[in-house]
């Protein structure tokens, strides 16, 4: 009998959800600066039972003001929330914190995309880095959304060094079937 690993029928990441302090500000950033498209919105949601705590892990009296879904070209969709938490709110975690994270956007022309971010006054975190070792061929830089969440701009139009010897390739927006 063969043993199966992983989720049966897994195809990939469908969406990434994150919370912002102001949905209108986030929409301006995601649509006007990044280039995503708003698809739909839902809300508000509030409950008098333990539904919010049981299903979402938040205080039971927290109000989800609204959530909006965005399509960002060929990657996962974004589900963006604005909450009115009943028990306060913590700042965005750093990469070194448990739950720390960033979302990377692949672009074909790194310099043009970086110039675009700068022209929109986006907080660029340092200078672009030319990766070495397994990721040789990749250029990247982190940047911050107006609410402090970290994103990354990344490009490797000629692939990465590891691809020459690895039987498994990382998913790539320009080569989704690889």
Chimera marker file (.cmm) of the C-alpha trace (Angstrom):
<marker_set name="trace">
<marker id="1" x="0.000" y="0.000" z="0.000" r="1" g="1" b="0" radius="0.5"/>
<marker id="2" x="1.452" y="3.390" z="-0.971" r="1" g="1" b="0" radius="0.5"/>
<marker id="3" x="1.484" y="6.172" z="1.583" r="1" g="1" b="0" radius="0.5"/>
<marker id="4" x="0.269" y="9.560" z="0.396" r="1" g="1" b="0" radius="0.5"/>
<marker id="5" x="1.931" y="12.734" z="1.658" r="1" g="1" b="0" radius="0.5"/>
<marker id="6" x="0.185" y="16.048" z="1.944" r="1" g="1" b="0" radius="0.5"/>
<marker id="7" x="-3.322" y="17.288" z="1.283" r="1" g="1" b="0" radius="0.5"/>
<marker id="8" x="-5.278" y="15.192" z="-1.214" r="1" g="1" b="0" radius="0.5"/>
<marker id="9" x="-5.974" y="17.272" z="-4.319" r="1" g="1" b="0" radius="0.5"/>
<marker id="10" x="-3.685" y="20.192" z="-3.347" r="1" g="1" b="0" radius="0.5"/>
<marker id="11" x="-3.244" y="22.622" z="-6.253" r="1" g="1" b="0" radius="0.5"/>
<marker id="12" x="-1.619" y="25.604" z="-4.533" r="1" g="1" b="0" radius="0.5"/>
<marker id="13" x="-2.224" y="28.723" z="-2.462" r="1" g="1" b="0" radius="0.5"/>
<marker id="14" x="-5.628" y="30.246" z="-3.319" r="1" g="1" b="0" radius="0.5"/>
<marker id="15" x="-5.413" y="33.414" z="-1.219" r="1" g="1" b="0" radius="0.5"/>
<marker id="16" x="-3.398" y="35.218" z="1.408" r="1" g="1" b="0" radius="0.5"/>
<marker id="17" x="-5.358" y="37.012" z="4.112" r="1" g="1" b="0" radius="0.5"/>
<marker id="18" x="-4.103" y="39.954" z="6.134" r="1" g="1" b="0" radius="0.5"/>
<marker id="19" x="-5.517" y="42.702" z="8.328" r="1" g="1" b="0" radius="0.5"/>
<marker id="20" x="-5.044" y="46.424" z="7.772" r="1" g="1" b="0" radius="0.5"/>
<marker id="21" x="-6.007" y="49.454" z="9.871" r="1" g="1" b="0" radius="0.5"/>
<marker id="22" x="-7.746" y="51.255" z="6.970" r="1" g="1" b="0" radius="0.5"/>
<marker id="23" x="-9.242" y="49.379" z="4.005" r="1" g="1" b="0" radius="0.5"/>
<marker id="24" x="-9.547" y="52.467" z="1.819" r="1" g="1" b="0" radius="0.5"/>
<marker id="25" x="-5.849" y="53.281" z="2.287" r="1" g="1" b="0" radius="0.5"/>
<marker id="26" x="-4.969" y="49.631" z="1.603" r="1" g="1" b="0" radius="0.5"/>
<marker id="27" x="-7.102" y="49.630" z="-1.535" r="1" g="1" b="0" radius="0.5"/>
<marker id="28" x="-5.397" y="52.742" z="-2.898" r="1" g="1" b="0" radius="0.5"/>
<marker id="29" x="-2.028" y="51.049" z="-2.326" r="1" g="1" b="0" radius="0.5"/>
<marker id="30" x="-2.999" y="47.619" z="-3.681" r="1" g="1" b="0" radius="0.5"/>
<marker id="31" x="-4.858" y="48.954" z="-6.733" r="1" g="1" b="0" radius="0.5"/>
<marker id="32" x="-3.059" y="52.187" z="-7.647" r="1" g="1" b="0" radius="0.5"/>
<marker id="33" x="0.516" y="51.282" z="-6.678" r="1" g="1" b="0" radius="0.5"/>
<marker id="34" x="0.714" y="47.486" z="-6.926" r="1" g="1" b="0" radius="0.5"/>
<marker id="35" x="-1.843" y="46.948" z="-9.715" r="1" g="1" b="0" radius="0.5"/>
<marker id="36" x="-4.298" y="44.517" z="-8.110" r="1" g="1" b="0" radius="0.5"/>
<marker id="37" x="-8.002" y="44.568" z="-8.957" r="1" g="1" b="0" radius="0.5"/>
<marker id="38" x="-10.772" y="44.668" z="-6.348" r="1" g="1" b="0" radius="0.5"/>
<marker id="39" x="-13.187" y="41.811" z="-6.954" r="1" g="1" b="0" radius="0.5"/>
<marker id="40" x="-15.756" y="42.037" z="-4.147" r="1" g="1" b="0" radius="0.5"/>
<marker id="41" x="-16.325" y="42.943" z="-0.501" r="1" g="1" b="0" radius="0.5"/>
<marker id="42" x="-18.351" y="41.586" z="2.419" r="1" g="1" b="0" radius="0.5"/>
<marker id="43" x="-19.286" y="42.771" z="5.873" r="1" g="1" b="0" radius="0.5"/>
<marker id="44" x="-19.682" y="43.909" z="8.494" r="1" g="1" b="0" radius="0.5"/>
<marker id="45" x="-19.804" y="40.781" z="10.646" r="1" g="1" b="0" radius="0.5"/>
<marker id="46" x="-20.481" y="40.717" z="14.381" r="1" g="1" b="0" radius="0.5"/>
<marker id="47" x="-21.805" y="37.945" z="16.592" r="1" g="1" b="0" radius="0.5"/>
<marker id="48" x="-23.187" y="37.624" z="20.120" r="1" g="1" b="0" radius="0.5"/>
<marker id="49" x="-21.970" y="34.031" z="20.551" r="1" g="1" b="0" radius="0.5"/>
<marker id="50" x="-18.477" y="32.492" z="20.347" r="1" g="1" b="0" radius="0.5"/>
<marker id="51" x="-18.451" y="32.157" z="16.532" r="1" g="1" b="0" radius="0.5"/>
<marker id="52" x="-15.685" y="34.766" z="15.985" r="1" g="1" b="0" radius="0.5"/>
<marker id="53" x="-13.456" y="33.172" z="18.634" r="1" g="1" b="0" radius="0.5"/>
<marker id="54" x="-14.060" y="29.576" z="17.551" r="1" g="1" b="0" radius="0.5"/>
<marker id="55" x="-13.682" y="30.081" z="13.809" r="1" g="1" b="0" radius="0.5"/>
<marker id="56" x="-11.306" y="33.057" z="13.546" r="1" g="1" b="0" radius="0.5"/>
<marker id="57" x="-9.372" y="32.984" z="16.834" r="1" g="1" b="0" radius="0.5"/>
<marker id="58" x="-10.323" y="36.555" z="17.804" r="1" g="1" b="0" radius="0.5"/>
<marker id="59" x="-12.172" y="37.989" z="20.803" r="1" g="1" b="0" radius="0.5"/>
<marker id="60" x="-15.836" y="36.887" z="20.534" r="1" g="1" b="0" radius="0.5"/>
<marker id="61" x="-17.082" y="40.513" z="20.441" r="1" g="1" b="0" radius="0.5"/>
<marker id="62" x="-14.690" y="41.620" z="17.733" r="1" g="1" b="0" radius="0.5"/>
<marker id="63" x="-16.387" y="43.195" z="14.733" r="1" g="1" b="0" radius="0.5"/>
<marker id="64" x="-15.079" y="42.508" z="11.251" r="1" g="1" b="0" radius="0.5"/>
<marker id="65" x="-15.889" y="45.861" z="9.629" r="1" g="1" b="0" radius="0.5"/>
<marker id="66" x="-15.309" y="44.623" z="6.091" r="1" g="1" b="0" radius="0.5"/>
<marker id="67" x="-13.230" y="42.268" z="4.008" r="1" g="1" b="0" radius="0.5"/>
<marker id="68" x="-12.251" y="42.830" z="0.408" r="1" g="1" b="0" radius="0.5"/>
<marker id="69" x="-10.905" y="40.365" z="-2.141" r="1" g="1" b="0" radius="0.5"/>
<marker id="70" x="-8.291" y="41.416" z="-4.699" r="1" g="1" b="0" radius="0.5"/>
<marker id="71" x="-6.862" y="39.668" z="-7.741" r="1" g="1" b="0" radius="0.5"/>
<marker id="72" x="-3.152" y="40.344" z="-8.236" r="1" g="1" b="0" radius="0.5"/>
<marker id="73" x="-2.386" y="38.980" z="-11.684" r="1" g="1" b="0" radius="0.5"/>
<marker id="74" x="-0.951" y="35.427" z="-11.579" r="1" g="1" b="0" radius="0.5"/>
<marker id="75" x="-0.362" y="34.848" z="-7.861" r="1" g="1" b="0" radius="0.5"/>
<marker id="76" x="-2.674" y="34.118" z="-4.956" r="1" g="1" b="0" radius="0.5"/>
<marker id="77" x="-5.621" y="36.413" z="-4.333" r="1" g="1" b="0" radius="0.5"/>
<marker id="78" x="-5.615" y="38.750" z="-1.313" r="1" g="1" b="0" radius="0.5"/>
<marker id="79" x="-8.350" y="38.703" z="1.326" r="1" g="1" b="0" radius="0.5"/>
<marker id="80" x="-7.904" y="41.968" z="3.221" r="1" g="1" b="0" radius="0.5"/>
<marker id="81" x="-9.691" y="42.593" z="6.523" r="1" g="1" b="0" radius="0.5"/>
<marker id="82" x="-10.438" y="45.601" z="8.665" r="1" g="1" b="0" radius="0.5"/>
<marker id="83" x="-11.424" y="44.654" z="12.221" r="1" g="1" b="0" radius="0.5"/>
<marker id="84" x="-12.713" y="46.545" z="15.214" r="1" g="1" b="0" radius="0.5"/>
<marker id="85" x="-11.114" y="44.311" z="17.861" r="1" g="1" b="0" radius="0.5"/>
<marker id="86" x="-12.814" y="44.082" z="21.236" r="1" g="1" b="0" radius="0.5"/>
<marker id="87" x="-9.486" y="43.529" z="23.020" r="1" g="1" b="0" radius="0.5"/>
<marker id="88" x="-6.998" y="45.848" z="21.293" r="1" g="1" b="0" radius="0.5"/>
<marker id="89" x="-4.672" y="45.405" z="18.353" r="1" g="1" b="0" radius="0.5"/>
<marker id="90" x="-0.960" y="44.625" z="18.061" r="1" g="1" b="0" radius="0.5"/>
<marker id="91" x="1.369" y="46.172" z="15.451" r="1" g="1" b="0" radius="0.5"/>
<marker id="92" x="2.486" y="44.171" z="12.418" r="1" g="1" b="0" radius="0.5"/>
<marker id="93" x="5.088" y="41.554" z="13.391" r="1" g="1" b="0" radius="0.5"/>
<marker id="94" x="8.667" y="41.869" z="12.235" r="1" g="1" b="0" radius="0.5"/>
<marker id="95" x="10.115" y="39.091" z="10.081" r="1" g="1" b="0" radius="0.5"/>
<marker id="96" x="11.927" y="37.779" z="13.172" r="1" g="1" b="0" radius="0.5"/>
<marker id="97" x="8.684" y="37.496" z="15.207" r="1" g="1" b="0" radius="0.5"/>
<marker id="98" x="6.540" y="34.367" z="15.355" r="1" g="1" b="0" radius="0.5"/>
<marker id="99" x="4.058" y="34.858" z="12.526" r="1" g="1" b="0" radius="0.5"/>
<marker id="100" x="6.363" y="37.349" z="10.838" r="1" g="1" b="0" radius="0.5"/>
<marker id="101" x="5.824" y="37.403" z="7.107" r="1" g="1" b="0" radius="0.5"/>
<marker id="102" x="6.124" y="39.243" z="3.823" r="1" g="1" b="0" radius="0.5"/>
<marker id="103" x="4.513" y="38.890" z="0.403" r="1" g="1" b="0" radius="0.5"/>
<marker id="104" x="6.807" y="38.910" z="-2.632" r="1" g="1" b="0" radius="0.5"/>
<marker id="105" x="5.765" y="40.296" z="-6.024" r="1" g="1" b="0" radius="0.5"/>
<marker id="106" x="7.616" y="38.926" z="-9.048" r="1" g="1" b="0" radius="0.5"/>
<marker id="107" x="8.235" y="41.459" z="-11.824" r="1" g="1" b="0" radius="0.5"/>
<marker id="108" x="9.766" y="41.102" z="-15.279" r="1" g="1" b="0" radius="0.5"/>
<marker id="109" x="11.617" y="44.454" z="-15.153" r="1" g="1" b="0" radius="0.5"/>
<marker id="110" x="13.042" y="45.032" z="-11.676" r="1" g="1" b="0" radius="0.5"/>
<marker id="111" x="14.385" y="48.558" z="-12.294" r="1" g="1" b="0" radius="0.5"/>
<marker id="112" x="11.118" y="49.806" z="-13.838" r="1" g="1" b="0" radius="0.5"/>
<marker id="113" x="9.107" y="48.365" z="-10.934" r="1" g="1" b="0" radius="0.5"/>
<marker id="114" x="11.479" y="49.858" z="-8.351" r="1" g="1" b="0" radius="0.5"/>
<marker id="115" x="11.268" y="53.268" z="-10.059" r="1" g="1" b="0" radius="0.5"/>
<marker id="116" x="7.455" y="52.967" z="-9.995" r="1" g="1" b="0" radius="0.5"/>
<marker id="117" x="7.439" y="52.297" z="-6.233" r="1" g="1" b="0" radius="0.5"/>
<marker id="118" x="9.793" y="55.220" z="-5.608" r="1" g="1" b="0" radius="0.5"/>
<marker id="119" x="7.638" y="57.528" z="-7.759" r="1" g="1" b="0" radius="0.5"/>
<marker id="120" x="4.683" y="56.641" z="-5.519" r="1" g="1" b="0" radius="0.5"/>
<marker id="121" x="6.644" y="57.496" z="-2.358" r="1" g="1" b="0" radius="0.5"/>
<marker id="122" x="6.807" y="53.888" z="-1.148" r="1" g="1" b="0" radius="0.5"/>
<marker id="123" x="9.207" y="53.190" z="1.754" r="1" g="1" b="0" radius="0.5"/>
<marker id="124" x="11.979" y="51.094" z="0.154" r="1" g="1" b="0" radius="0.5"/>
<marker id="125" x="13.987" y="49.151" z="2.738" r="1" g="1" b="0" radius="0.5"/>
<marker id="126" x="17.613" y="49.549" z="1.692" r="1" g="1" b="0" radius="0.5"/>
<marker id="127" x="19.185" y="48.942" z="-1.679" r="1" g="1" b="0" radius="0.5"/>
<marker id="128" x="18.397" y="46.021" z="-3.996" r="1" g="1" b="0" radius="0.5"/>
<marker id="129" x="20.288" y="42.818" z="-3.233" r="1" g="1" b="0" radius="0.5"/>
<marker id="130" x="21.845" y="40.541" z="-5.832" r="1" g="1" b="0" radius="0.5"/>
<marker id="131" x="21.391" y="37.041" z="-4.425" r="1" g="1" b="0" radius="0.5"/>
<marker id="132" x="24.243" y="34.553" z="-4.240" r="1" g="1" b="0" radius="0.5"/>
<marker id="133" x="24.530" y="30.770" z="-3.943" r="1" g="1" b="0" radius="0.5"/>
<marker id="134" x="21.306" y="28.875" z="-4.740" r="1" g="1" b="0" radius="0.5"/>
<marker id="135" x="19.407" y="32.060" z="-5.635" r="1" g="1" b="0" radius="0.5"/>
<marker id="136" x="22.163" y="33.492" z="-7.865" r="1" g="1" b="0" radius="0.5"/>
<marker id="137" x="20.419" y="35.423" z="-10.639" r="1" g="1" b="0" radius="0.5"/>
<marker id="138" x="17.768" y="36.910" z="-8.351" r="1" g="1" b="0" radius="0.5"/>
<marker id="139" x="17.454" y="40.585" z="-7.420" r="1" g="1" b="0" radius="0.5"/>
<marker id="140" x="15.223" y="41.635" z="-4.526" r="1" g="1" b="0" radius="0.5"/>
<marker id="141" x="14.346" y="44.470" z="-2.168" r="1" g="1" b="0" radius="0.5"/>
<marker id="142" x="11.791" y="44.805" z="0.628" r="1" g="1" b="0" radius="0.5"/>
<marker id="143" x="9.338" y="47.684" z="0.851" r="1" g="1" b="0" radius="0.5"/>
<marker id="144" x="6.588" y="48.736" z="3.244" r="1" g="1" b="0" radius="0.5"/>
<marker id="145" x="2.910" y="49.400" z="2.687" r="1" g="1" b="0" radius="0.5"/>
<marker id="146" x="1.538" y="52.587" z="4.274" r="1" g="1" b="0" radius="0.5"/>
<marker id="147" x="0.350" y="50.520" z="7.284" r="1" g="1" b="0" radius="0.5"/>
<marker id="148" x="3.814" y="48.977" z="7.827" r="1" g="1" b="0" radius="0.5"/>
<marker id="149" x="3.355" y="45.516" z="6.306" r="1" g="1" b="0" radius="0.5"/>
<marker id="150" x="6.439" y="44.264" z="4.494" r="1" g="1" b="0" radius="0.5"/>
<marker id="151" x="6.392" y="43.299" z="0.838" r="1" g="1" b="0" radius="0.5"/>
<marker id="152" x="9.208" y="42.247" z="-1.481" r="1" g="1" b="0" radius="0.5"/>
<marker id="153" x="9.975" y="43.077" z="-5.089" r="1" g="1" b="0" radius="0.5"/>
<marker id="154" x="11.793" y="40.190" z="-6.779" r="1" g="1" b="0" radius="0.5"/>
<marker id="155" x="12.983" y="39.251" z="-10.251" r="1" g="1" b="0" radius="0.5"/>
<marker id="156" x="15.110" y="36.500" z="-11.772" r="1" g="1" b="0" radius="0.5"/>
<marker id="157" x="14.405" y="36.592" z="-15.530" r="1" g="1" b="0" radius="0.5"/>
<marker id="158" x="17.152" y="34.084" z="-16.312" r="1" g="1" b="0" radius="0.5"/>
<marker id="159" x="16.264" y="31.712" z="-13.487" r="1" g="1" b="0" radius="0.5"/>
<marker id="160" x="18.189" y="30.889" z="-10.317" r="1" g="1" b="0" radius="0.5"/>
<marker id="161" x="21.372" y="28.863" z="-9.942" r="1" g="1" b="0" radius="0.5"/>
<marker id="162" x="19.712" y="25.977" z="-8.036" r="1" g="1" b="0" radius="0.5"/>
<marker id="163" x="17.547" y="25.168" z="-11.087" r="1" g="1" b="0" radius="0.5"/>
<marker id="164" x="20.510" y="23.644" z="-12.957" r="1" g="1" b="0" radius="0.5"/>
<marker id="165" x="20.704" y="20.686" z="-10.556" r="1" g="1" b="0" radius="0.5"/>
<marker id="166" x="17.374" y="20.436" z="-8.754" r="1" g="1" b="0" radius="0.5"/>
<marker id="167" x="14.720" y="17.980" z="-9.951" r="1" g="1" b="0" radius="0.5"/>
<marker id="168" x="12.058" y="20.180" z="-8.314" r="1" g="1" b="0" radius="0.5"/>
<marker id="169" x="11.671" y="23.829" z="-9.270" r="1" g="1" b="0" radius="0.5"/>
<marker id="170" x="10.025" y="26.536" z="-7.192" r="1" g="1" b="0" radius="0.5"/>
<marker id="171" x="6.814" y="27.867" z="-8.711" r="1" g="1" b="0" radius="0.5"/>
<marker id="172" x="7.447" y="30.877" z="-10.910" r="1" g="1" b="0" radius="0.5"/>
<marker id="173" x="4.790" y="33.320" z="-12.170" r="1" g="1" b="0" radius="0.5"/>
<marker id="174" x="6.322" y="33.394" z="-15.648" r="1" g="1" b="0" radius="0.5"/>
<marker id="175" x="6.362" y="29.571" z="-15.836" r="1" g="1" b="0" radius="0.5"/>
<marker id="176" x="3.327" y="28.406" z="-13.837" r="1" g="1" b="0" radius="0.5"/>
<marker id="177" x="3.279" y="24.865" z="-15.211" r="1" g="1" b="0" radius="0.5"/>
<marker id="178" x="6.939" y="24.124" z="-14.435" r="1" g="1" b="0" radius="0.5"/>
<link id1="1" id2="2" r="1" g="1" b="0" radius="0.2"/>
<link id1="2" id2="3" r="1" g="1" b="0" radius="0.2"/>
<link id1="3" id2="4" r="1" g="1" b="0" radius="0.2"/>
<link id1="4" id2="5" r="1" g="1" b="0" radius="0.2"/>
<link id1="5" id2="6" r="1" g="1" b="0" radius="0.2"/>
<link id1="6" id2="7" r="1" g="1" b="0" radius="0.2"/>
<link id1="7" id2="8" r="1" g="1" b="0" radius="0.2"/>
<link id1="8" id2="9" r="1" g="1" b="0" radius="0.2"/>
<link id1="9" id2="10" r="1" g="1" b="0" radius="0.2"/>
<link id1="10" id2="11" r="1" g="1" b="0" radius="0.2"/>
<link id1="11" id2="12" r="1" g="1" b="0" radius="0.2"/>
<link id1="12" id2="13" r="1" g="1" b="0" radius="0.2"/>
<link id1="13" id2="14" r="1" g="1" b="0" radius="0.2"/>
<link id1="14" id2="15" r="1" g="1" b="0" radius="0.2"/>
<link id1="15" id2="16" r="1" g="1" b="0" radius="0.2"/>
<link id1="16" id2="17" r="1" g="1" b="0" radius="0.2"/>
<link id1="17" id2="18" r="1" g="1" b="0" radius="0.2"/>
<link id1="18" id2="19" r="1" g="1" b="0" radius="0.2"/>
<link id1="19" id2="20" r="1" g="1" b="0" radius="0.2"/>
<link id1="20" id2="21" r="1" g="1" b="0" radius="0.2"/>
<link id1="21" id2="22" r="1" g="1" b="0" radius="0.2"/>
<link id1="22" id2="23" r="1" g="1" b="0" radius="0.2"/>
<link id1="23" id2="24" r="1" g="1" b="0" radius="0.2"/>
<link id1="24" id2="25" r="1" g="1" b="0" radius="0.2"/>
<link id1="25" id2="26" r="1" g="1" b="0" radius="0.2"/>
<link id1="26" id2="27" r="1" g="1" b="0" radius="0.2"/>
<link id1="27" id2="28" r="1" g="1" b="0" radius="0.2"/>
<link id1="28" id2="29" r="1" g="1" b="0" radius="0.2"/>
<link id1="29" id2="30" r="1" g="1" b="0" radius="0.2"/>
<link id1="30" id2="31" r="1" g="1" b="0" radius="0.2"/>
<link id1="31" id2="32" r="1" g="1" b="0" radius="0.2"/>
<link id1="32" id2="33" r="1" g="1" b="0" radius="0.2"/>
<link id1="33" id2="34" r="1" g="1" b="0" radius="0.2"/>
<link id1="34" id2="35" r="1" g="1" b="0" radius="0.2"/>
<link id1="35" id2="36" r="1" g="1" b="0" radius="0.2"/>
<link id1="36" id2="37" r="1" g="1" b="0" radius="0.2"/>
<link id1="37" id2="38" r="1" g="1" b="0" radius="0.2"/>
<link id1="38" id2="39" r="1" g="1" b="0" radius="0.2"/>
<link id1="39" id2="40" r="1" g="1" b="0" radius="0.2"/>
<link id1="40" id2="41" r="1" g="1" b="0" radius="0.2"/>
<link id1="41" id2="42" r="1" g="1" b="0" radius="0.2"/>
<link id1="42" id2="43" r="1" g="1" b="0" radius="0.2"/>
<link id1="43" id2="44" r="1" g="1" b="0" radius="0.2"/>
<link id1="44" id2="45" r="1" g="1" b="0" radius="0.2"/>
<link id1="45" id2="46" r="1" g="1" b="0" radius="0.2"/>
<link id1="46" id2="47" r="1" g="1" b="0" radius="0.2"/>
<link id1="47" id2="48" r="1" g="1" b="0" radius="0.2"/>
<link id1="48" id2="49" r="1" g="1" b="0" radius="0.2"/>
<link id1="49" id2="50" r="1" g="1" b="0" radius="0.2"/>
<link id1="50" id2="51" r="1" g="1" b="0" radius="0.2"/>
<link id1="51" id2="52" r="1" g="1" b="0" radius="0.2"/>
<link id1="52" id2="53" r="1" g="1" b="0" radius="0.2"/>
<link id1="53" id2="54" r="1" g="1" b="0" radius="0.2"/>
<link id1="54" id2="55" r="1" g="1" b="0" radius="0.2"/>
<link id1="55" id2="56" r="1" g="1" b="0" radius="0.2"/>
<link id1="56" id2="57" r="1" g="1" b="0" radius="0.2"/>
<link id1="57" id2="58" r="1" g="1" b="0" radius="0.2"/>
<link id1="58" id2="59" r="1" g="1" b="0" radius="0.2"/>
<link id1="59" id2="60" r="1" g="1" b="0" radius="0.2"/>
<link id1="60" id2="61" r="1" g="1" b="0" radius="0.2"/>
<link id1="61" id2="62" r="1" g="1" b="0" radius="0.2"/>
<link id1="62" id2="63" r="1" g="1" b="0" radius="0.2"/>
<link id1="63" id2="64" r="1" g="1" b="0" radius="0.2"/>
<link id1="64" id2="65" r="1" g="1" b="0" radius="0.2"/>
<link id1="65" id2="66" r="1" g="1" b="0" radius="0.2"/>
<link id1="66" id2="67" r="1" g="1" b="0" radius="0.2"/>
<link id1="67" id2="68" r="1" g="1" b="0" radius="0.2"/>
<link id1="68" id2="69" r="1" g="1" b="0" radius="0.2"/>
<link id1="69" id2="70" r="1" g="1" b="0" radius="0.2"/>
<link id1="70" id2="71" r="1" g="1" b="0" radius="0.2"/>
<link id1="71" id2="72" r="1" g="1" b="0" radius="0.2"/>
<link id1="72" id2="73" r="1" g="1" b="0" radius="0.2"/>
<link id1="73" id2="74" r="1" g="1" b="0" radius="0.2"/>
<link id1="74" id2="75" r="1" g="1" b="0" radius="0.2"/>
<link id1="75" id2="76" r="1" g="1" b="0" radius="0.2"/>
<link id1="76" id2="77" r="1" g="1" b="0" radius="0.2"/>
<link id1="77" id2="78" r="1" g="1" b="0" radius="0.2"/>
<link id1="78" id2="79" r="1" g="1" b="0" radius="0.2"/>
<link id1="79" id2="80" r="1" g="1" b="0" radius="0.2"/>
<link id1="80" id2="81" r="1" g="1" b="0" radius="0.2"/>
<link id1="81" id2="82" r="1" g="1" b="0" radius="0.2"/>
<link id1="82" id2="83" r="1" g="1" b="0" radius="0.2"/>
<link id1="83" id2="84" r="1" g="1" b="0" radius="0.2"/>
<link id1="84" id2="85" r="1" g="1" b="0" radius="0.2"/>
<link id1="85" id2="86" r="1" g="1" b="0" radius="0.2"/>
<link id1="86" id2="87" r="1" g="1" b="0" radius="0.2"/>
<link id1="87" id2="88" r="1" g="1" b="0" radius="0.2"/>
<link id1="88" id2="89" r="1" g="1" b="0" radius="0.2"/>
<link id1="89" id2="90" r="1" g="1" b="0" radius="0.2"/>
<link id1="90" id2="91" r="1" g="1" b="0" radius="0.2"/>
<link id1="91" id2="92" r="1" g="1" b="0" radius="0.2"/>
<link id1="92" id2="93" r="1" g="1" b="0" radius="0.2"/>
<link id1="93" id2="94" r="1" g="1" b="0" radius="0.2"/>
<link id1="94" id2="95" r="1" g="1" b="0" radius="0.2"/>
<link id1="95" id2="96" r="1" g="1" b="0" radius="0.2"/>
<link id1="96" id2="97" r="1" g="1" b="0" radius="0.2"/>
<link id1="97" id2="98" r="1" g="1" b="0" radius="0.2"/>
<link id1="98" id2="99" r="1" g="1" b="0" radius="0.2"/>
<link id1="99" id2="100" r="1" g="1" b="0" radius="0.2"/>
<link id1="100" id2="101" r="1" g="1" b="0" radius="0.2"/>
<link id1="101" id2="102" r="1" g="1" b="0" radius="0.2"/>
<link id1="102" id2="103" r="1" g="1" b="0" radius="0.2"/>
<link id1="103" id2="104" r="1" g="1" b="0" radius="0.2"/>
<link id1="104" id2="105" r="1" g="1" b="0" radius="0.2"/>
<link id1="105" id2="106" r="1" g="1" b="0" radius="0.2"/>
<link id1="106" id2="107" r="1" g="1" b="0" radius="0.2"/>
<link id1="107" id2="108" r="1" g="1" b="0" radius="0.2"/>
<link id1="108" id2="109" r="1" g="1" b="0" radius="0.2"/>
<link id1="109" id2="110" r="1" g="1" b="0" radius="0.2"/>
<link id1="110" id2="111" r="1" g="1" b="0" radius="0.2"/>
<link id1="111" id2="112" r="1" g="1" b="0" radius="0.2"/>
<link id1="112" id2="113" r="1" g="1" b="0" radius="0.2"/>
<link id1="113" id2="114" r="1" g="1" b="0" radius="0.2"/>
<link id1="114" id2="115" r="1" g="1" b="0" radius="0.2"/>
<link id1="115" id2="116" r="1" g="1" b="0" radius="0.2"/>
<link id1="116" id2="117" r="1" g="1" b="0" radius="0.2"/>
<link id1="117" id2="118" r="1" g="1" b="0" radius="0.2"/>
<link id1="118" id2="119" r="1" g="1" b="0" radius="0.2"/>
<link id1="119" id2="120" r="1" g="1" b="0" radius="0.2"/>
<link id1="120" id2="121" r="1" g="1" b="0" radius="0.2"/>
<link id1="121" id2="122" r="1" g="1" b="0" radius="0.2"/>
<link id1="122" id2="123" r="1" g="1" b="0" radius="0.2"/>
<link id1="123" id2="124" r="1" g="1" b="0" radius="0.2"/>
<link id1="124" id2="125" r="1" g="1" b="0" radius="0.2"/>
<link id1="125" id2="126" r="1" g="1" b="0" radius="0.2"/>
<link id1="126" id2="127" r="1" g="1" b="0" radius="0.2"/>
<link id1="127" id2="128" r="1" g="1" b="0" radius="0.2"/>
<link id1="128" id2="129" r="1" g="1" b="0" radius="0.2"/>
<link id1="129" id2="130" r="1" g="1" b="0" radius="0.2"/>
<link id1="130" id2="131" r="1" g="1" b="0" radius="0.2"/>
<link id1="131" id2="132" r="1" g="1" b="0" radius="0.2"/>
<link id1="132" id2="133" r="1" g="1" b="0" radius="0.2"/>
<link id1="133" id2="134" r="1" g="1" b="0" radius="0.2"/>
<link id1="134" id2="135" r="1" g="1" b="0" radius="0.2"/>
<link id1="135" id2="136" r="1" g="1" b="0" radius="0.2"/>
<link id1="136" id2="137" r="1" g="1" b="0" radius="0.2"/>
<link id1="137" id2="138" r="1" g="1" b="0" radius="0.2"/>
<link id1="138" id2="139" r="1" g="1" b="0" radius="0.2"/>
<link id1="139" id2="140" r="1" g="1" b="0" radius="0.2"/>
<link id1="140" id2="141" r="1" g="1" b="0" radius="0.2"/>
<link id1="141" id2="142" r="1" g="1" b="0" radius="0.2"/>
<link id1="142" id2="143" r="1" g="1" b="0" radius="0.2"/>
<link id1="143" id2="144" r="1" g="1" b="0" radius="0.2"/>
<link id1="144" id2="145" r="1" g="1" b="0" radius="0.2"/>
<link id1="145" id2="146" r="1" g="1" b="0" radius="0.2"/>
<link id1="146" id2="147" r="1" g="1" b="0" radius="0.2"/>
<link id1="147" id2="148" r="1" g="1" b="0" radius="0.2"/>
<link id1="148" id2="149" r="1" g="1" b="0" radius="0.2"/>
<link id1="149" id2="150" r="1" g="1" b="0" radius="0.2"/>
<link id1="150" id2="151" r="1" g="1" b="0" radius="0.2"/>
<link id1="151" id2="152" r="1" g="1" b="0" radius="0.2"/>
<link id1="152" id2="153" r="1" g="1" b="0" radius="0.2"/>
<link id1="153" id2="154" r="1" g="1" b="0" radius="0.2"/>
<link id1="154" id2="155" r="1" g="1" b="0" radius="0.2"/>
<link id1="155" id2="156" r="1" g="1" b="0" radius="0.2"/>
<link id1="156" id2="157" r="1" g="1" b="0" radius="0.2"/>
<link id1="157" id2="158" r="1" g="1" b="0" radius="0.2"/>
<link id1="158" id2="159" r="1" g="1" b="0" radius="0.2"/>
<link id1="159" id2="160" r="1" g="1" b="0" radius="0.2"/>
<link id1="160" id2="161" r="1" g="1" b="0" radius="0.2"/>
<link id1="161" id2="162" r="1" g="1" b="0" radius="0.2"/>
<link id1="162" id2="163" r="1" g="1" b="0" radius="0.2"/>
<link id1="163" id2="164" r="1" g="1" b="0" radius="0.2"/>
<link id1="164" id2="165" r="1" g="1" b="0" radius="0.2"/>
<link id1="165" id2="166" r="1" g="1" b="0" radius="0.2"/>
<link id1="166" id2="167" r="1" g="1" b="0" radius="0.2"/>
<link id1="167" id2="168" r="1" g="1" b="0" radius="0.2"/>
<link id1="168" id2="169" r="1" g="1" b="0" radius="0.2"/>
<link id1="169" id2="170" r="1" g="1" b="0" radius="0.2"/>
<link id1="170" id2="171" r="1" g="1" b="0" radius="0.2"/>
<link id1="171" id2="172" r="1" g="1" b="0" radius="0.2"/>
<link id1="172" id2="173" r="1" g="1" b="0" radius="0.2"/>
<link id1="173" id2="174" r="1" g="1" b="0" radius="0.2"/>
<link id1="174" id2="175" r="1" g="1" b="0" radius="0.2"/>
<link id1="175" id2="176" r="1" g="1" b="0" radius="0.2"/>
<link id1="176" id2="177" r="1" g="1" b="0" radius="0.2"/>
<link id1="177" id2="178" r="1" g="1" b="0" radius="0.2"/>
</marker_set>
